[in-house]
Amino acid sequence: MSGIVVASAAAAITTVATFVVAALPDTQALLSPLTEGGNEYAVTTISVLASLPMLGIMAVFATTARE
């Protein structure tokens, strides 16, 4: 069951990311910390972007626990 959830979340994130890259001309500037070699902010940027889906899941759990 969790594999299905992870696969669905990955597909949704990939779709949104593809749309953002295609729709926004300034996406290269947004992603420049990831694409520039040797950038000191690359690790921080990757870790923040990787934690966003987990923060979303935790927010859903927190709201359902209150009900």
C-alpha positions in Angstrom: 0.0 0.0 0.0 2.8 2.5 0.9 4.5 1.7 -2.4 1.4 2.8 -4.3 1.2 6.0 -2.3 4.9 6.8 -2.9 4.6 6.0 -6.6 1.5 8.3 -6.9 3.2 11.1 -5.0 6.3 10.8 -7.2 4.1 10.9 -10.4 2.3 13.9 -9.1 5.5 15.8 -8.1 7.0 14.9 -11.5 4.0 16.2 -13.3 3.9 19.5 -11.4 7.7 20.0 -11.8 7.4 19.4 -15.6 4.5 21.9 -15.9 6.4 24.5 -13.9 9.6 24.1 -16.0 7.5 24.3 -19.2 5.3 27.2 -18.1 7.7 29.6 -16.4 10.6 31.1 -18.3 12.5 32.0 -15.1 12.7 28.4 -14.0 16.4 28.2 -14.8 17.0 31.0 -12.4 15.0 29.1 -9.8 16.9 25.9 -10.3 20.3 27.5 -10.6 21.4 26.4 -7.1 20.9 22.8 -8.2 22.4 23.1 -11.7 25.6 25.1 -11.0 28.5 23.0 -10.1 30.2 23.6 -6.9 27.5 25.9 -5.5 27.6 26.0 -1.7 23.8 26.2 -1.5 23.2 23.0 -3.5 23.0 20.6 -0.6 20.7 22.9 1.4 18.4 23.4 -1.6 18.2 19.7 -2.3 17.5 18.9 1.3 14.7 21.5 1.5 13.1 20.4 -1.7 13.3 16.7 -0.6 11.6 17.5 2.7 8.6 19.3 1.2 6.6 16.2 0.3 7.1 14.8 3.9 6.0 18.1 5.4 2.9 17.9 3.3 2.1 14.4 4.5 2.8 15.4 8.1 0.4 18.4 7.7 -2.3 16.0 6.4 -1.8 13.7 9.4 -1.9 16.7 11.8 -5.2 17.9 10.4 -6.8 14.5 10.4 -5.7 13.9 14.0 -7.5 17.0 15.2 -10.8 15.8 13.8 
